[in-house]
Amino acid sequence: CALPISAYKIGVGIDAPGVVLAKSHSYMNESGGPIKALCNFYKVGIENLIVIHDELDIPFSAIRIKQGGGDNGHNGLKSTTSAMTADYYRIRMGIGRPPGQQVPADFVLKNFASAEKSEIPAFTSRAADAIEFLISNGLSAAQSQFNQ
């Protein structure tokens, strides 16, 4: 698959479908095309697509799970929705709002603060748990378990 994306198919059982874990090598703002190509290659329907993304509108280290919705100004989601539809699952990883009058585009590109860096391993581990829980138990149960 000659795509600007790294993909790893993970088998989850003899009779169970596999999971494809992917990380785009394209710009986030152009991620929709590679996501669509990957879904087509692995024959993954929109009902099985989970996009993990940063979210300004929730506090740092909070996780929210949802299906569908708008892009809220997130260009990666805008690109994905344009290439697919808006009905995919989202694991929203809170990064909080920029302080003061800082431009959001500058805020999302800067490094995490020292205090935040120490929380990243636990934060990403919880996000991985949320993905696994969503796959195994469905949206409603995952929201009850992880939406803070």
C-alpha positions as CSV (number, residue, x, y, z in Angstrom):
1,C,0.0,0.0,0.0
2,A,1.9,3.1,-1.2
3,L,0.3,5.7,1.0
4,P,1.7,8.5,3.1
5,I,0.7,6.5,6.1
6,S,2.1,3.8,8.3
7,A,-0.3,1.0,9.0
8,Y,-0.1,-2.1,11.1
9,K,-2.8,-4.8,11.0
10,I,-3.3,-6.4,14.4
11,G,-5.1,-9.7,14.6
12,V,-7.4,-9.9,17.5
13,G,-8.5,-13.5,17.3
14,I,-9.0,-16.3,14.9
15,D,-12.7,-15.5,14.1
16,A,-12.5,-11.8,15.0
17,P,-11.7,-9.1,12.5
18,G,-8.3,-7.4,12.9
19,V,-7.6,-3.9,13.9
20,V,-5.5,-1.6,11.7
21,L,-3.5,1.0,13.6
22,A,-2.3,3.8,11.4
23,K,-0.3,7.1,11.7
24,S,-0.4,9.5,8.8
25,H,2.9,10.9,7.4
26,S,1.0,13.6,5.6
27,Y,0.1,17.0,7.0
28,M,-2.7,16.8,9.5
29,N,-4.7,19.2,7.4
30,E,-4.5,16.7,4.5
31,S,-5.2,13.5,6.4
32,G,-8.5,12.8,4.9
33,G,-7.2,11.4,1.6
34,P,-4.7,8.9,3.2
35,I,-7.4,7.8,5.7
36,K,-9.9,7.2,2.9
37,A,-7.2,5.3,0.9
38,L,-6.3,3.2,4.0
39,C,-10.0,2.4,4.7
40,N,-10.5,1.4,1.1
41,F,-7.3,-0.8,1.1
42,Y,-8.3,-2.6,4.3
43,K,-12.0,-2.5,3.5
44,V,-12.8,-0.6,6.7
45,G,-16.3,1.0,6.7
46,I,-16.9,4.4,8.3
47,E,-18.8,2.6,11.1
48,N,-15.5,1.1,12.1
49,L,-13.2,4.1,11.8
50,I,-11.9,5.7,15.0
51,V,-9.9,9.0,14.7
52,I,-7.8,10.1,17.6
53,H,-7.2,13.8,17.8
54,D,-6.3,16.7,20.0
55,E,-9.2,18.9,21.3
56,L,-8.9,22.5,22.4
57,D,-12.3,22.6,24.0
58,I,-11.6,20.1,26.8
59,P,-9.1,20.3,29.6
60,F,-5.6,18.9,29.2
61,S,-5.6,15.1,29.8
62,A,-9.4,14.7,29.6
63,I,-10.7,12.2,27.1
64,R,-14.1,12.3,25.4
65,I,-15.5,9.7,23.0
66,K,-18.2,10.5,20.5
67,Q,-19.5,9.5,17.1
68,G,-20.1,12.1,14.3
69,G,-20.4,15.8,14.8
70,G,-18.7,18.8,13.4
71,D,-15.1,19.6,12.9
72,N,-15.1,22.5,15.4
73,G,-12.4,24.2,13.4
74,H,-10.0,21.2,13.5
75,N,-8.6,21.0,10.0
76,G,-7.7,17.3,10.3
77,L,-11.3,16.5,11.1
78,K,-12.5,18.8,8.3
79,S,-10.2,16.9,5.8
80,T,-11.4,13.5,7.1
81,T,-15.0,14.4,7.0
82,S,-14.6,15.8,3.5
83,A,-13.0,12.6,2.3
84,M,-15.4,10.2,4.2
85,T,-18.4,11.5,6.1
86,A,-18.7,12.8,9.6
87,D,-20.0,9.5,11.1
88,Y,-16.7,8.1,12.4
89,Y,-15.8,7.6,16.0
90,R,-13.6,10.2,17.7
91,I,-11.3,9.8,20.7
92,R,-10.9,13.5,21.7
93,M,-7.8,14.1,23.7
94,G,-8.0,17.3,25.6
95,I,-5.1,19.8,25.3
96,G,-7.0,22.8,26.8
97,R,-7.4,26.3,25.5
98,P,-4.4,28.6,24.8
99,P,-3.7,31.0,27.6
100,G,-4.5,34.7,27.1
101,Q,-4.7,35.9,23.6
102,Q,-2.4,33.2,22.1
103,V,-3.5,32.1,18.6
104,P,-4.9,28.5,18.7
105,A,-2.8,27.5,15.7
106,D,0.4,28.5,17.5
107,F,-0.8,26.8,20.7
108,V,-1.4,23.4,19.1
109,L,2.1,23.5,17.5
110,K,4.1,24.3,20.6
111,N,5.7,21.8,22.9
112,F,3.8,20.7,26.1
113,A,4.7,22.4,29.3
114,S,7.0,20.5,31.7
115,A,4.1,19.7,34.1
116,E,2.1,18.3,31.2
117,K,5.0,16.2,29.8
118,S,5.0,14.1,32.9
119,E,1.3,13.3,32.4
120,I,1.6,12.2,28.8
121,P,2.4,8.5,29.4
122,A,-0.7,8.1,31.6
123,F,-2.8,10.2,29.2
124,T,-1.9,8.2,26.1
125,S,-2.3,4.9,28.0
126,R,-5.9,5.9,29.0
127,A,-6.6,6.8,25.3
128,A,-5.4,3.4,24.2
129,D,-7.6,1.8,26.9
130,A,-10.5,4.0,25.6
131,I,-10.0,2.7,22.0
132,E,-9.9,-0.9,23.2
133,F,-13.0,-0.4,25.4
134,L,-14.9,1.3,22.5
135,I,-14.1,-1.6,20.1
136,S,-15.1,-4.3,22.7
137,N,-18.1,-2.6,24.4
138,G,-19.6,0.0,22.1
139,L,-20.0,3.7,22.2
140,S,-22.5,4.1,25.1
141,A,-20.4,2.0,27.5
142,A,-17.2,3.7,26.4
143,Q,-18.7,7.1,27.0
144,S,-19.8,6.1,30.4
145,Q,-16.4,4.7,31.3
146,F,-14.2,7.4,29.8
147,N,-16.0,10.7,29.3
148,Q,-15.0,12.8,32.2
